[in-house]
Amino acid sequence: MNQFSFEQLNPQLQASLQRMNITEPSEVQSICIPHALQNEDLLVQAATGSGKTLAFLLPVLEMLEQQKPGKHFPAVLILAPTRELCIQITGICRKLLENREGVRTALLTGGTDMNTQIRSFSKGADIVVGTPARVLDHMRRHTFKPKKCTRLILDEADVMLSMGFENDVRECIAQLPLEQRMLFSATWPDQVKELAEEVLIHPFKTEIVNHDSLEQKIDAECICVSESAKIDLLKKILKKHSGRTIIISNKRVTADFISRILKEAGFAVSTVHSESSPDQRRREMNQFRNGETEILAGTDAVSRGIDIPDASLVISYDLPDVTDTLVHRFGRTARGGSAGKAVVFITPSQSSAVNTLKEVFPDLRSSSFTPRRTESIRSQRRMHSNATKNRKKRHV
């Protein structure tokens, strides 16, 4: 098969790509797009930041047939795990469509009033991007009519299934008269393998970026630190680092705690997690992207597919339960071929996890942090103060 180039696409898409300053296809795009244009099913393991969004959007838009004026029926459904990723995919899709009239896109995610969403979706759409639960809700209400929806893309499939969307995904798929299916995943857990075997038909399979090549771009470090000293270590790292930093914790309350303490210390911080409203998320993310803040604190909502191209440091404040989750977190840096640094904090009781982490990141460096006595005392007082405040809130 000849090497793929953007010149093989229609002039409208070429003009849109030029406007977006995208001149050469990435590896995942070069490999996958020719097979997608042949209407083959795809099974792709590709790291975050590899360019996979264009790998499925470009062939979909190239093959999309124009619908007549009036109500449009969805021809393409793109399912993604989070509202932020859906917004990002929709934004890229609309940029690619700037030179083409008569193609409608719809964004169907939670966090938006259902009645308002139904009204905005009343004229239909050619391409629907959404989270599984909200799309399924529209199908059950018959506001999403799937009778002409022949193409399905599952993006970040591993994350989608790990978040508990498997039944919703399967129910959505069961209602679609599919002719083509594409599944993209950064990692390869058993859940994804089983879904792929059941859903895809003779797919073209490829692994674009393995963990070893990821590790070559990421300077990965594991630091053993007590829970009470984590915040002191965090501030120490941030004072030495210049550049955009993403801090990811396991829990929303921890993200809020980190944000508050860092702001008190004079750092400019944006905060995003599952309890943030859509307007709050949009505002906080824009502040971070525009450079008004250089630190983004949040939960895994910020590690799932969101494109932040120049985050030079990622800190996993907590060790996640699943190693694949850490791969997604670390994948927020070293995007687009650039280098980056990633750090994970582990407590002494979690020290046995180092060997497991080194299976994924063979060159992972490990160290430990012990705060000076004065720092330790301040941390203990802070932890005691926060615990007291939380007890008071529970009794109010």
C-alpha positions in Angstrom: 0.0 0.0 0.0 1.3 3.4 -1.0 2.2 5.8 1.8 -0.7 8.0 2.8 -0.6 11.8 2.4 -3.2 14.5 3.0 -3.2 15.2 -0.8 -5.4 12.1 -1.2 -8.2 13.9 0.7 -10.8 16.2 -0.8 -9.8 19.9 -1.3 -12.0 21.1 1.5 -10.3 18.9 4.1 -6.9 19.8 2.7 -7.7 23.5 3.1 -9.0 23.0 6.7 -5.8 21.1 7.6 -3.6 23.9 6.2 -5.6 26.4 8.2 -4.9 24.3 11.3 -1.2 24.2 10.4 -1.3 20.4 10.1 1.0 19.5 7.1 2.0 15.9 7.6 0.1 12.9 8.9 1.3 11.3 12.1 2.1 7.6 12.2 -1.3 6.5 13.4 -2.9 8.6 10.7 -0.7 7.3 7.9 -1.3 3.7 8.9 -5.0 3.8 9.8 -6.6 6.3 7.3 -6.1 4.1 4.1 -7.7 1.1 5.8 -10.6 3.3 7.1 -11.2 4.7 3.6 -11.5 1.1 2.4 -14.4 0.7 4.9 -12.5 -1.7 7.1 -13.1 -2.1 10.8 -10.1 -0.8 12.8 -8.7 -2.0 16.1 -6.0 0.5 17.2 -3.8 0.7 20.2 -2.4 4.1 20.2 -1.0 6.3 23.0 -2.7 9.6 23.9 -1.2 12.4 21.9 -0.5 10.2 18.9 -3.0 12.0 16.6 -5.7 9.4 16.6 -8.6 11.9 16.6 -7.7 12.9 13.0 -7.1 9.2 12.3 -10.8 8.6 12.6 -12.3 12.0 11.8 -10.6 12.5 8.4 -11.8 9.2 6.8 -15.2 9.7 8.3 -15.6 13.2 6.8 -14.0 12.1 3.5 -16.7 9.4 3.1 -19.6 11.3 4.6 -22.5 11.7 2.1 -24.3 15.0 1.9 -27.9 14.9 3.3 -30.7 16.9 1.8 -32.1 20.0 3.5 -34.4 19.4 6.4 -34.0 17.0 9.4 -30.7 15.1 9.2 -30.3 11.6 10.6 -27.0 10.7 12.3 -24.6 8.8 10.0 -21.7 8.7 12.4 -21.6 8.1 16.2 -18.4 8.9 18.1 -18.5 7.7 21.7 -15.9 9.0 24.2 -15.7 8.6 28.0 -15.8 12.3 29.2 -17.5 15.5 28.4 -14.2 17.3 27.9 -13.0 14.8 25.3 -16.3 15.0 23.5 -16.1 18.8 23.4 -12.5 18.5 22.1 -13.5 16.0 19.3 -16.5 18.1 18.3 -14.3 21.2 18.1 -11.8 19.5 15.8 -14.6 18.1 13.7 -16.1 21.6 13.2 -12.8 23.1 12.3 -12.4 20.4 9.6 -15.9 21.2 8.3 -15.3 25.0 8.0 -15.0 24.7 4.2 -18.0 22.5 3.8 -21.6 23.5 4.1 -24.6 21.4 5.0 -23.0 19.0 7.5 -24.2 19.2 11.1 -22.6 18.0 14.3 -24.2 17.4 17.7 -22.6 17.2 21.1 -24.6 14.9 23.5 -23.1 14.8 27.0 -24.2 15.0 30.5 -24.0 18.3 32.5 -26.5 20.0 30.1 -30.2 20.3 30.6 -31.8 17.4 28.7 -34.7 19.5 27.4 -32.4 22.2 26.1 -30.3 19.5 24.4 -33.3 17.9 22.8 -34.4 21.3 21.3 -30.9 22.0 19.9 -30.9 18.5 18.4 -34.4 18.8 16.9 -33.1 19.3 13.4 -30.8 16.2 13.7 -27.1 15.9 12.8 -24.8 14.0 10.5 -22.2 13.4 13.2 -23.0 12.8 16.8 -20.3 13.0 19.5 -21.3 12.0 23.0 -20.8 10.0 26.2 -22.4 6.6 26.3 -25.0 7.2 29.0 -26.3 10.5 27.4 -26.4 9.0 23.9 -28.3 6.0 25.2 -30.7 8.3 27.0 -31.5 10.0 23.7 -32.0 6.7 22.0 -34.5 5.6 24.6 -36.4 8.9 24.2 -36.3 8.5 20.4 -34.6 11.9 20.0 -31.6 10.0 18.5 -32.9 8.0 15.6 -30.2 5.4 14.7 -31.7 4.0 11.5 -29.0 5.5 9.2 -26.1 5.5 11.6 -23.7 3.2 9.9 -20.3 4.2 11.4 -19.2 3.9 15.0 -16.0 5.2 16.6 -15.1 4.2 20.2 -12.4 6.5 21.4 -10.5 5.9 24.6 -12.3 2.5 24.9 -10.2 1.3 27.8 -11.2 4.4 29.9 -14.8 4.2 28.8 -15.1 0.6 30.0 -13.1 1.2 33.2 -15.6 4.0 34.1 -18.5 1.5 34.0 -19.9 2.4 30.6 -19.7 -1.2 29.1 -23.4 -2.0 29.3 -24.3 1.5 27.9 -21.8 1.0 25.0 -23.2 -2.4 24.2 -26.8 -1.2 24.2 -25.9 1.7 21.9 -24.2 -0.7 19.5 -27.1 -3.1 19.4 -29.3 -0.4 18.0 -27.0 0.7 15.1 -27.1 -0.7 11.6 -23.4 -0.6 11.4 -21.2 -1.0 8.3 -17.9 0.2 9.9 -16.6 0.2 13.4 -13.4 1.7 14.8 -12.0 1.1 18.3 -9.1 3.1 19.7 -7.5 2.4 23.0 -4.3 3.5 24.7 -4.1 0.3 26.8 -5.2 -3.3 26.2 -7.1 -4.7 29.2 -9.3 -7.9 28.9 -12.5 -5.8 28.8 -11.4 -4.1 25.6 -10.2 -7.4 24.0 -13.6 -9.0 24.7 -15.5 -6.0 23.4 -13.4 -5.9 20.3 -13.8 -9.6 19.6 -17.6 -9.3 19.8 -18.1 -6.0 18.0 -15.5 -5.8 15.2 -15.7 -7.8 12.0 -12.3 -8.8 10.5 -10.6 -5.6 11.7 -7.3 -4.2 10.6 -5.2 -4.3 13.8 -2.3 -2.2 14.7 -0.3 -1.1 17.7 1.1 2.4 17.0 2.9 3.3 20.2 3.9 0.8 22.9 4.8 1.6 26.5 8.5 1.4 25.7 8.4 4.1 23.1 6.3 6.2 25.4 8.9 5.8 28.1 11.6 7.0 25.8 9.9 10.4 25.6 8.9 10.6 29.3 11.4 11.2 32.1 9.5 9.1 34.7 10.2 9.2 38.4 8.6 7.5 41.4 9.0 9.3 44.8 8.3 7.6 48.1 6.8 10.1 50.5 4.5 10.0 53.6 0.9 11.2 53.0 1.5 14.2 55.3 4.6 15.3 53.5 3.1 15.1 49.9 2.1 18.8 49.8 5.5 19.9 50.9 7.2 17.8 48.2 4.7 19.1 45.7 5.5 22.7 46.5 9.2 22.0 46.4 8.9 20.5 42.9 6.8 23.3 41.6 9.2 26.0 42.8 12.0 24.4 40.8 9.9 23.7 37.6 9.0 26.3 35.0 6.3 25.4 32.6 2.8 24.1 32.6 2.1 21.4 35.1 -0.8 19.0 35.6 -1.5 17.5 39.0 -3.8 14.5 39.1 -5.3 13.0 42.3 -7.6 10.0 42.9 -10.3 12.0 44.6 -12.1 15.3 44.0 -11.6 16.4 47.6 -7.8 15.9 47.2 -7.8 18.0 44.1 -9.7 20.8 45.8 -7.3 20.6 48.8 -4.2 20.8 46.5 -5.7 23.8 44.7 -6.5 25.7 47.8 -3.1 25.1 49.5 -1.2 26.0 46.3 -3.2 29.2 45.8 -2.5 30.1 49.4 1.2 29.6 48.6 1.0 32.1 45.7 0.6 29.6 42.8 -1.8 30.3 39.9 -4.0 27.2 39.7 -7.0 25.9 37.7 -9.1 23.1 39.0 -11.2 20.6 37.1 -13.0 17.4 38.3 -16.3 15.6 38.0 -18.2 18.0 40.3 -17.2 21.1 38.2 -20.1 22.5 36.2 -19.6 22.7 32.4 -19.1 26.5 32.6 -16.6 26.0 35.4 -14.7 23.4 33.5 -14.6 25.5 30.3 -13.4 28.6 32.2 -10.7 26.7 34.2 -9.4 24.8 31.1 -9.3 28.0 29.1 -7.4 29.8 31.8 -4.8 27.0 31.8 -4.6 26.7 28.0 -4.3 30.5 27.6 -1.5 30.7 30.1 -3.4 32.6 32.8 -2.6 29.7 35.1 0.4 27.4 34.8 -0.9 24.6 37.1 -4.0 22.4 36.5 -5.1 20.3 39.5 -7.8 17.7 39.0 -8.9 14.1 38.9 -8.7 11.7 36.0 -11.1 13.9 34.2 -8.0 15.8 33.0 -6.1 12.7 32.0 -8.6 11.2 29.6 -7.9 12.4 26.1 -7.9 16.1 26.6 -5.3 17.8 24.4 -2.9 20.0 26.3 0.1 20.0 24.0 2.7 21.8 26.1 2.3 20.4 29.6 5.9 19.7 30.4 5.3 18.1 33.8 2.6 15.7 35.1 2.4 14.8 38.8 0.3 11.9 40.0 -0.3 13.0 43.5 -1.8 9.5 44.4 -1.0 6.1 43.1 -4.0 4.9 41.1 -5.4 1.4 41.7 -4.8 0.4 38.1 -1.4 0.8 36.3 -3.2 1.6 33.0 -4.6 4.7 34.7 -1.1 5.9 35.4 -0.3 5.4 31.7 -3.1 7.8 30.9 -1.9 10.3 33.5 1.7 10.2 32.3 0.3 10.5 28.7 -0.7 14.1 29.5 3.0 15.1 28.9 5.4 14.3 26.0 2.7 14.8 23.5 3.2 15.4 19.8 6.8 14.0 19.9 8.0 16.4 22.6 9.8 15.4 25.8 8.2 15.6 29.2 8.6 14.7 32.9 6.2 12.6 34.9 6.3 12.0 38.7 4.2 9.6 40.8 4.0 9.9 44.6 3.8 6.6 46.5 3.6 6.1 50.3 5.9 3.7 52.1 3.1 1.1 52.3 2.9 1.2 48.5 6.6 0.7 47.9 6.1 -2.8 46.5 4.3 -1.2 43.5 7.7 0.1 42.1 8.5 -3.2 40.4 5.1 -3.2 38.7 5.6 0.3 37.5 9.0 -0.5 36.1 7.4 -3.2 33.9 5.6 -0.3 32.1 8.3 2.3 32.4 11.6 0.3 32.5 13.8 3.4 33.1 11.6 4.7 36.0 13.8 6.3 38.6 12.9 5.9 42.2 13.7 8.1 45.2 12.4 9.1 48.6 11.5 12.4 50.2 11.8 13.3 53.9 10.8 16.9 54.8 12.8 19.0 57.2 11.4 19.0 60.7 9.8 22.4 60.4 8.0 21.4 57.2 6.8 18.2 58.8 5.3 20.0 61.8 3.5 22.5 59.5 2.2 19.6 57.4 0.9 17.8 60.5 -0.8 21.0 61.7 -2.4 21.5 58.3 -3.7 17.9 58.2 -5.1 18.3 61.7 -6.7 21.6 60.8 -8.4 20.2 57.7 -9.6 17.1 59.6 -11.1 19.4 62.2 -12.9 21.5 59.6 -14.3 18.4 57.9 -15.6 17.1 61.2 -17.3 20.5 61.9 -18.9 20.5 58.4 -20.4 17.0 59.0 -22.0 18.2 62.3 -23.4 21.4 60.9 
